[in-house]
Amino acid sequence: MKIKQLGWLVLLSSASMMAQANDFQQFVQTLRQQALANGFSQTLVDEAFSDVKLRPKVIHSDKNQPEFRLTLDTYLPRALPDWKVAKARQLYKENLPLLKKLEKKYDVQPRFIVALWGIESNFGALTGHYDVMSALTSLAYNGRRRDFFERQITAALTLMRDDKIKRETLKGSWAGAMGQVQFMPGTYLGYAVDEDGDGRRDIWHSVPDALASAANYLHQLGWRSDITWGRQVKLPVHFDLSSDAVKSPKLLSEWEALGVRRYNGDALPTRAIKARLVIPDDKNGRVYLVYKDFDTLLKWNRSNYFAVTVGTLADRIRFLSIK
């Protein structure tokens, strides 16, 4: 009886997989028709959707992102091992002339450019091996953020047409992010720049193009070079996190009056700037006061873990840059 049941389960599973594959192919056909209706040529559409496959691993990754499974206390040491901090400082020194040029041009501190470079792709070493068109189409098919990923598919078609980027060049992360600064196709279209002057916006192979594109993106999003991203703080005992008084941005002096202190117990800075509380996990975890640049980092990636990690690495680079 058990063998018969197992056989039925195998048949049902196979039928389910076949049905899903057929549904996916129908979805791809719909995307092709939409692309043609939007004015893309048949040749381009054929090239872009050639060999597009459903990637279950992509969908699994989308459902199992680190902050869904870890706390910041366990995530940060993994994301920022000592070797990565050391490499960030080394590359900061090696690329300082370029970074200073970008700082003058885009008004973004070099340490944040290097931090983003390190977090996004391990300084260009890990740009991703996924076929971007298959990744984007799988995520759109999955439906959690269908509109967003369909827009990215259209953007990928546009960069193939306008920037003459070959289909085989479109390799990236499971989420469809590309190059050394992991731009989504739509971000590439809006913010990638040709810094080395070769006529191409090459965020895959050109360090100047990649870092300038990152700086341009932050600048266009409203980055402020006169403030930092935030800092870890301590709350007083019995601090009421449910109070309306702590749910909105306040001047640092107001947080000071509520008993909030730097993590080492010292007083907060005296500058007249507003900050808000961010608690990535729960009241027993890390607590941060963050400024406007933190919110700019969230526009890059809507993850508190991402923004905190970039800010933390930038702070560790800063100890080198101020010597």
C-alpha positions as CSV (number, residue, x, y, z in Angstrom):
1,M,0.0,0.0,0.0
2,K,2.8,2.4,0.9
3,I,4.5,1.7,-2.5
4,K,1.3,2.5,-4.3
5,Q,0.9,5.7,-2.3
6,L,4.4,6.7,-3.1
7,G,3.8,6.1,-6.8
8,W,0.7,8.3,-6.7
9,L,2.7,11.1,-5.0
10,V,5.4,10.9,-7.6
11,L,2.8,11.1,-10.4
12,L,1.1,14.1,-8.7
13,S,4.4,15.9,-8.2
14,S,5.4,15.3,-11.8
15,A,2.0,16.6,-13.0
16,S,2.3,19.6,-10.8
17,M,5.8,20.4,-12.1
18,M,4.6,20.1,-15.7
19,A,1.6,22.3,-15.0
20,Q,3.9,24.9,-13.5
21,A,6.3,24.7,-16.4
22,N,3.4,25.3,-18.9
23,D,2.1,28.2,-16.8
24,F,5.5,29.7,-16.8
25,Q,5.9,29.4,-20.6
26,Q,2.5,31.1,-21.0
27,F,3.7,33.9,-18.7
28,V,6.8,34.3,-20.8
29,Q,4.7,34.5,-23.9
30,T,2.6,37.2,-22.3
31,L,5.8,39.2,-21.5
32,R,7.0,38.8,-25.1
33,Q,3.8,40.2,-26.4
34,Q,3.9,43.1,-24.0
35,A,7.4,43.9,-25.1
36,L,6.4,44.0,-28.8
37,A,3.5,46.2,-27.9
38,N,5.9,48.6,-26.1
39,G,7.8,49.0,-29.3
40,F,10.8,46.6,-28.9
41,S,11.8,44.8,-32.1
42,Q,11.0,41.2,-32.7
43,T,14.8,40.5,-33.0
44,L,15.5,42.1,-29.6
45,V,12.6,40.3,-27.9
46,D,13.7,37.0,-29.4
47,E,17.3,37.6,-28.1
48,A,16.1,38.8,-24.6
49,F,13.8,35.9,-24.0
50,S,15.9,33.2,-25.6
51,D,16.5,30.3,-23.1
52,V,14.6,32.0,-20.3
53,K,13.9,29.4,-17.7
54,L,12.0,29.2,-14.4
55,R,14.5,29.2,-11.6
56,P,13.0,27.8,-8.4
57,K,16.3,28.6,-6.5
58,V,15.7,32.3,-7.2
59,I,12.2,32.1,-5.7
60,H,13.6,30.2,-2.7
61,S,16.2,32.9,-2.2
62,D,13.6,35.6,-2.3
63,K,11.7,33.9,0.5
64,N,14.7,33.2,2.7
65,Q,16.7,36.5,2.9
66,P,19.0,36.8,5.9
67,E,17.0,39.1,8.0
68,F,14.1,36.7,7.8
69,R,16.3,34.1,9.6
70,L,19.0,36.0,11.6
71,T,19.4,38.7,14.2
72,L,21.7,41.7,13.5
73,D,24.1,40.4,16.2
74,T,24.7,37.2,14.2
75,Y,24.4,38.8,10.8
76,L,27.0,41.6,11.2
77,P,30.0,39.4,12.0
78,R,29.2,37.3,9.0
79,A,28.7,40.3,6.7
80,L,31.8,42.2,8.0
81,P,34.6,39.7,8.8
82,D,38.0,41.2,9.7
83,W,39.4,40.4,6.2
84,K,36.7,42.4,4.5
85,V,37.3,45.4,6.7
86,A,41.0,45.2,6.0
87,K,40.4,44.9,2.2
88,A,38.0,47.9,2.3
89,R,40.8,50.0,3.9
90,Q,43.3,48.8,1.4
91,L,41.1,49.5,-1.6
92,Y,40.2,52.9,-0.1
93,K,43.9,53.8,-0.1
94,E,44.6,52.4,-3.6
95,N,41.6,54.2,-5.1
96,L,41.9,57.5,-3.1
97,P,42.6,59.8,-6.1
98,L,39.5,58.5,-7.9
99,L,37.4,58.6,-4.7
100,K,38.4,62.2,-4.0
101,K,37.5,63.1,-7.6
102,L,34.1,61.5,-7.1
103,E,33.6,63.2,-3.8
104,K,34.2,66.6,-5.4
105,K,31.8,65.7,-8.3
106,Y,29.0,64.0,-6.4
107,D,29.4,65.2,-2.8
108,V,29.6,61.7,-1.3
109,Q,32.2,60.7,1.2
110,P,34.7,58.1,-0.2
111,R,34.2,55.7,2.7
112,F,30.6,55.2,1.8
113,I,31.4,54.5,-1.8
114,V,33.9,51.8,-0.8
115,A,31.5,50.4,1.8
116,L,28.8,49.9,-0.8
117,W,31.3,48.4,-3.2
118,G,32.3,45.9,-0.6
119,I,28.8,45.0,0.6
120,E,27.3,44.7,-2.8
121,S,29.9,42.6,-4.6
122,N,32.9,42.0,-2.4
123,F,34.7,44.8,-4.3
124,G,33.8,43.4,-7.7
125,A,34.7,39.8,-7.0
126,L,31.1,38.5,-6.6
127,T,28.9,40.1,-9.2
128,G,26.6,37.1,-9.6
129,H,26.3,34.2,-12.1
130,Y,22.6,34.1,-12.5
131,D,21.0,34.8,-15.9
132,V,19.3,38.1,-15.2
133,M,16.4,37.6,-17.6
134,S,15.6,34.2,-16.1
135,A,15.9,35.6,-12.6
136,L,13.7,38.6,-13.2
137,T,11.1,36.5,-15.1
138,S,11.0,33.9,-12.3
139,L,10.5,36.6,-9.7
140,A,7.8,38.3,-11.7
141,Y,6.1,35.0,-12.3
142,N,6.2,34.2,-8.6
143,G,4.1,37.3,-8.0
144,R,5.3,38.8,-4.7
145,R,6.4,42.0,-6.4
146,R,5.3,41.3,-9.9
147,D,4.9,44.9,-11.1
148,F,8.4,45.8,-9.9
149,F,10.0,42.9,-11.6
150,E,8.1,43.4,-14.8
151,R,9.4,47.0,-14.9
152,Q,12.9,45.6,-14.5
153,I,12.4,43.3,-17.4
154,T,11.4,46.3,-19.5
155,A,14.4,48.2,-18.3
156,A,16.7,45.2,-19.2
157,L,15.2,45.3,-22.7
158,T,15.9,49.0,-22.9
159,L,19.5,48.8,-21.9
160,M,20.0,46.0,-24.4
161,R,18.6,48.3,-27.1
162,D,20.0,51.6,-26.1
163,D,23.3,50.7,-24.5
164,K,23.9,47.8,-26.9
165,I,24.5,45.4,-24.0
166,K,24.5,41.8,-25.1
167,R,22.2,39.3,-23.6
168,E,25.1,37.1,-22.4
169,T,26.4,40.1,-20.4
170,L,23.3,40.2,-18.3
171,K,24.6,38.2,-15.4
172,G,23.9,39.1,-11.8
173,S,22.4,38.1,-8.5
174,W,19.4,35.9,-7.9
175,A,17.4,39.2,-7.6
176,G,18.5,40.5,-11.0
177,A,21.1,43.0,-9.6
178,M,24.1,43.5,-11.8
179,G,27.7,44.6,-11.8
180,Q,30.1,45.7,-9.1
181,V,27.5,47.9,-7.4
182,Q,24.6,45.5,-8.1
183,F,22.3,47.9,-9.9
184,M,18.9,46.6,-11.0
185,P,18.3,47.3,-14.7
186,G,16.1,50.3,-13.9
187,T,18.7,51.8,-11.6
188,Y,21.3,51.3,-14.3
189,L,19.3,53.2,-16.8
190,G,18.7,56.1,-14.4
191,Y,22.1,56.4,-12.7
192,A,25.0,54.5,-14.3
193,V,27.7,56.7,-15.7
194,D,30.7,56.5,-18.0
195,E,33.5,57.7,-15.8
196,D,36.5,56.3,-17.7
197,G,35.4,57.9,-20.9
198,D,35.3,54.9,-23.2
199,G,31.8,55.5,-24.3
200,R,30.2,52.7,-22.3
201,R,28.6,52.6,-18.8
202,D,30.4,49.4,-17.8
203,I,29.5,48.6,-14.2
204,W,30.7,45.0,-14.7
205,H,34.4,45.5,-15.5
206,S,35.3,49.2,-15.0
207,V,36.0,50.2,-11.4
208,P,35.7,54.0,-12.3
209,D,32.3,53.5,-13.9
210,A,31.1,51.3,-11.1
211,L,32.1,53.6,-8.3
212,A,31.0,56.8,-10.1
213,S,27.7,55.2,-10.7
214,A,27.3,54.4,-7.0
215,A,28.2,58.0,-6.1
216,N,25.8,59.4,-8.7
217,Y,23.0,57.3,-7.4
218,L,23.5,58.4,-3.8
219,H,23.8,62.0,-4.9
220,Q,20.6,61.9,-7.0
221,L,18.8,60.2,-4.1
222,G,19.6,63.2,-1.8
223,W,22.8,62.2,0.0
224,R,24.2,64.7,2.5
225,S,27.9,64.7,3.0
226,D,27.7,67.0,6.1
227,I,26.1,64.2,8.3
228,T,26.8,60.6,8.8
229,W,24.3,57.6,8.6
230,G,23.6,57.1,12.3
231,R,25.0,55.4,15.5
232,Q,24.3,52.6,17.9
233,V,22.8,53.9,21.1
234,K,21.6,52.8,24.5
235,L,18.1,53.3,25.8
236,P,17.4,54.0,29.5
237,V,15.8,51.3,31.6
238,H,12.1,51.0,31.2
239,F,12.2,53.1,28.0
240,D,8.6,53.0,26.5
241,L,9.0,52.0,22.9
242,S,5.2,52.1,22.4
243,S,5.0,55.7,23.3
244,D,4.0,58.1,20.5
245,A,6.8,60.3,21.7
246,V,9.5,58.0,20.4
247,K,7.9,57.1,17.0
248,S,8.8,60.3,15.1
249,P,12.1,62.0,14.3
250,K,13.5,64.4,16.9
251,L,16.4,66.7,17.5
252,L,19.3,65.0,19.1
253,S,18.8,67.2,22.1
254,E,15.3,65.8,22.5
255,W,16.6,62.3,22.4
256,E,19.2,63.3,25.0
257,A,16.4,64.6,27.2
258,L,14.6,61.2,26.9
259,G,17.7,59.5,28.3
260,V,19.1,58.1,25.0
261,R,22.9,57.9,25.0
262,R,25.7,56.8,22.8
263,Y,26.4,53.1,23.0
264,N,29.4,53.8,25.3
265,G,27.3,55.9,27.6
266,D,28.5,59.3,26.5
267,A,26.2,62.2,25.6
268,L,24.8,62.5,22.1
269,P,26.3,65.0,19.7
270,T,25.1,68.6,20.2
271,R,24.3,69.3,16.5
272,A,20.8,70.5,15.7
273,I,19.8,67.7,13.4
274,K,16.9,65.3,13.6
275,A,17.2,61.5,14.0
276,R,14.9,58.6,14.4
277,L,15.1,55.3,16.3
278,V,15.6,52.1,14.4
279,I,15.4,48.8,16.1
280,P,16.1,46.1,13.4
281,D,15.2,43.1,15.6
282,D,13.5,43.8,18.9
283,K,13.9,45.8,22.1
284,N,16.5,43.2,23.3
285,G,18.7,43.8,20.2
286,R,20.7,46.6,18.8
287,V,19.2,50.1,18.8
288,Y,20.2,53.0,16.4
289,L,19.6,56.6,16.0
290,V,19.7,57.3,12.3
291,Y,19.8,60.4,10.1
292,K,18.7,61.2,6.6
293,D,21.5,59.3,4.9
294,F,20.3,56.1,6.5
295,D,17.0,56.7,4.7
296,T,18.9,57.3,1.5
297,L,20.6,53.9,1.9
298,L,17.1,52.4,2.3
299,K,16.2,53.7,-1.1
300,W,19.1,51.7,-2.5
301,N,18.0,48.6,-0.6
302,R,14.9,48.5,1.5
303,S,16.6,46.6,4.4
304,N,17.6,47.9,7.8
305,Y,20.3,45.2,7.8
306,F,21.7,46.5,4.6
307,A,21.8,50.1,5.7
308,V,23.3,49.3,9.1
309,T,26.0,47.1,7.5
310,V,27.0,49.7,4.9
311,G,27.1,52.3,7.7
312,T,29.2,50.1,10.0
313,L,31.7,49.3,7.3
314,A,32.0,53.0,6.4
315,D,32.7,53.8,10.0
316,R,35.4,51.2,10.2
317,I,37.0,52.6,7.0
318,R,36.7,56.1,8.6
319,F,39.3,55.2,11.3
320,L,41.8,54.9,8.5
321,S,40.7,58.0,6.6
322,I,41.1,60.4,9.5
323,K,44.6,59.4,10.4
